[in-house]
Amino acid sequence: MNNNLGVDYFEKISDLASEIGLSALGVTNAEPFTETRTEIERRKEKELHGGMQFTFRNPERSTTPKMIMSDAKSLIVGALRTPAPRLEKVNTEALRIAAYARKDYYSLLRDSLNVIAEILKKDGWKAQVVADENSLVDRAAAIRAGIGWHGKNGNVLIPGQGSWFVLGSIITNVELPLSEKVQQDCGVCKRCIDACPTGAIIEPGVVDARKCIAWLVQAPGIIPHEYRESIEHRIYGCDDCQEVCPEGREERNFEEDLDIKADYLAVEILEAEDQELLERFSSWYIAERNPRYLKRNALVSIGNSKETENELFKSLLKKYLRNFDPLLRSHAVWASVRLGHKDLVDLAKNDSDPLVRKEIMLAEVEGFI
């Protein structure tokens, strides 16, 4: 394809963007993301990934588009907007859910990108949609495709619109004209760094996943003690660094009719059957596809509720102190201590599991029992 035809062809495609729900569309080449790979490997070496797999699992693969399509020439990168959350005070028993997870926005993004992909295929080109997968570094692709710039919170910021987006790409063997990179940056602003509840943004654009609430509530195993209070009532994700970002604040949009409300109650999580939770939150990354981690987060929320007289909470804690899963029993002990329920903690004093014993020992050291 000659360059003039490439320009006209991309104009034909980009004219569809708003029609199919995309807020931004750009093009980059299919060359390896060499600097990104070096940075991923550096963070892995320093263990900043906190055990997270995703694009960290195989840095060579996730930064080499031609490992997805050997004759790839271009990446068409799209951004689909997710409504920003209303910053209203929630009930003490409510669970906070990150804006991008309140609906399956990645499915909507894939649908939009597939419209373009089908056009490419009908015209005789190869096209493969990649979104929210460990095979491609979507943020690096978006930045190189001129969608936005690398914000200090590690997100891609789109000029005048902020970072309330999900990102995805179409890998194709058609050679398209490259988009210009965004020259804007965050300047001296560091509101996201100052606002991070756990100090996870250790330098501009670098997040230590071991401290990041968005990862802590997804990661398997126990939630470290030092971060449980900061998690507050979050069950999935954390938007704090986005909420304080001034970029595009005036353009923030809201959506009331969400599939998953921000006031989804801890009680509902703890009373639900496992299969019900997996079906309800099927689009979420849940470690090991085991809903125990959602219940773990709900127990932390109850522990942070300050609802010392809430009989329903107390009943649920009693139930989970007898649960077969020591992970849940241990977090139920912590929540019981936080709410001052010595009688409940006494129920677990003879538990022999190491996780539970550790919680009991900490309660003893603190003079609670």
PyMOL commands that set and color helices and strands:
alter all, ss='L'
color gray80, all
select helices_A, chain A and resi 3-14+18-20+34-45+54-56+59-62+65-67+99-101+105-122+138-144+191-195+213-216+225-231+240-243+249-251+266-271+274-280+287-289+292-303+311-321+326-338+342-347+354-365
alter helices_A, ss='H'
color red, helices_A
select strands_A, chain A and resi 24-29+74-81+94-97+127-131+149-150+156-157+165-172+201-203+206-207+234-236+264-265
alter strands_A, ss='S'
color yellow, strands_A
deselect
rebuild
show_as cartoon
